[in-house]
């Protein structure tokens, strides 16, 4: 397993998760399901240790005042949304833009495209996020006062290594002992649909990203059809 954020889980929780996964695999074996069941172990995000020095407080920023803000969403995670009052957008943007070296502030139209986030009418005119370890749902706060005291947090830049998660798969559909290149979690949905024989709904991932993990059996001879048959995955034991 990946190393957890310092102080957030601790050794006891890591051991508990390890025991739980061990118990799950043991029961799969004892139930005679290894040749019929595919098991995927992953998560939706990693964790980052909260930095408790050089904290970010908007209320301490020179020339910034919350009286210039019509709406704020600053009390959850390391990201923030602001709607300045009419005529105050440029002022608020200018005073926050370079307020802290770990704070990144953008106008909506300038927010980095790689986040796939700002192109929606509900996203506010100003957006901000902190570097890994800096945020506002813990003592390193964008918010006005300390109201949460987490020692670990997520929701930071997804290119940061500690935001990465794990992906392990074992079962008859998967090749054994295969190590693949990192891939985005958005592609897991297409893989699950393939394993379950479900036609996926429209999504942003692709089965091509994970197809190399899968074992495929030769197709039996069939009469031509308008739609090619789905691939069958070999039922042979494999391991994580």
N, C-alpha and C positions, 0 to 999 in steps of 0.2 A: 504494500500500500504506500501511497505518497505520504511524505512527512506532513503532519497537520500544522496549522497555524499555532505558534507558540502560545501556550496558556489557554487555548480555546477548548481543545478536546482533552489533551493530556493522555498519558500512557494507558490509563484504565479504559478510556473509551476506544482507543485503537485496539486494545486486546479484546474488548467486547465485540467489536465489529468483526475481528478476525475469527473469533469463536463462532459467531452467528453464521458467517459464510462457510466455515468448516462444517457446522451442523447441517446446513442446507445441502451441501454436496454429499455428506454422509447419508442423509435420508434419501437423496436421489439414487445413490448406489444401492442402498438397502431395499428400495422400492422397485428396483429393476427398471429404472427409467433412463439410464444413461444412453441407451441406444435410440431413444425416442424423444428426448428433451434437450432443447438448446437453452443454455443459460448465459445471460449477458449481465455483467456487473459494471455499472458506470454511475455517474452522478451528473447533476446539472451544472456544477461549478466547483472551483477550488476554494481555498480560504487563504486569507492574508492576515498576518499579525498586525494589530492596530499600533500605530506609532504614537507614543504618549508624550512627545516633546515637539517643540516648534509647531504647536497646534494652530489650526485655522479657525479664526473667529471673525465673522463678517462684522459683528458689532464694533470691533476694534479697528476696522479699516478707515483710514483717514478720508474724510469727506463723504463717507457712506452713511446713510440713515435709512432705517426701515420705513420711515414716513414717505419715502419715494417709491415704495413697493405697493402695488395693488393686490398682488397674489404671490405667495411663496410656497414652495414645496421643498423643505430643507430638512425634514426630520426623519428620513429613512434612507439608509445606504449612503454611498460616497458620491451621489449625484444630486444636483439641485436644479430646480426650475424657478424662474422669476418672471413676473409680468410687472414691469415698471409702470407707474402712473403716466398718464398722457403727457408727452413732452419731456419725460425724464429718462428715456431709454439710453440716449447717448451719454448722458452724465453717469448713470449707474454703470454702464458698460465700461466707460473710461476709468472710473475709480476702482473697479474690481479687476480689470484686465491684468494688471501687474501687481495685485495686492499681496500675493504670496507666491513664492517660487514653485510650490506644489499644487497650486490651484490653477485650473484651466477654465477660462470663461470665453464663451462664443456667442455670437448672434446666431439665431436659428439657421439662417441661410449659409453660414460659414462653418457649421458643425461638421467634423470629419465624416465623410461619406462612408468610411469603412464600418462605422457603427450601425448603419442601417436604422437610424433612430429618428432623425429630425423631420423627415418628410411626411408630416401628418398635421392636420389642422389643430389638434389638441396640444401639440408641443408649443411651449411658450417662447416668446421672443428672445429670451436669454437662457442659456443652458450652461452648467458648470459641472466639473468633476475633479476629484482629487487624485493625485498620484497614489499608487498602491500603498496602503497603510494610512492614508489621509482621507477623512470623510466627515460625515455629520450625524451619524447615528451612534456616536460614541464620544469619548472625551476630545478627540481631534475634530472639533465641531464647526460646521458652517452655521449651525443653528444659534439662537440667541443665548440659550443656557444649556448646561449639561443635563440631559434627561435620560440618556442611555449610556451604559458603561461596558459595552462589549469589549472583549480582548481580542476577538477575531471577527473578520467581516469579509463580505464578498460583494460583487458588483463593480469591481474595478475594471480597468482596461483589460479586455479579454486577450490582449497580446502578452500580458504579464505572465511569467511562468507559473506563479502561484495561483493564478486563476484557471490553469489547466486542470482537467480532471483525468480520471483513469478510464480505460476501456479494456475489459477482459471478456473473452467469450470462449465457451467450451460446449461441445455437443456434436451430434452427427452431421450438422450442416457445415461445420467449420474445419478448416485445415488445422493440423496439429503442429504446435511449436512455431507458428508463424509470427514474426514481428513485423508490423506495418508502420508506415510513416504516420506522423500525427495528422489528424483530420478534424474537421469541425463537427460538433455534436448535432448540428442541424441535419446531418446525413444519416443519423441513427434511425429516424422514422422510416425512411425508405427501406432500410435493412430489415426492420421489424415486420413491415408489410410483406416483404419478400418471404421471410421465414414463415409467416402465418398464412400466406396465400391470399392476402387482402389487396385489393386495388387501392392504392394510396389516393388521398385527396390532394388537391394542388398544394405544393409546398416548395420550399427553397433549397432542399437538399437533392442528392442524386445517389442512386444505387451504384453508379459507376465507381464512386469513391471507396466503397466497401466490398465490391464484388470479388476482389482478389482474395478475400478471406474465406470464401465459400468453396466447398467441394461440390463438383457437379458430376452426376452419373450420366452415362450415355442415354440418349433418348430412345425409347422403343420406336419401331417403325409405325407410322401412323399415316392415314390418308390425309392428303393436303386439306388444310382448313384455312378459313379467311384470317384467323388469328393464330399465331404460333403458340404451341402449348408452353406453359410455364416450366422452367427448369426444375428437375428433381434433384434434391440434395442427398448425397450418399449417407446412409445410416451406418457410420463407423465411429468408434469411440475416438475422442480427441481430448486434449487436456489444456488447461490454462498454463 
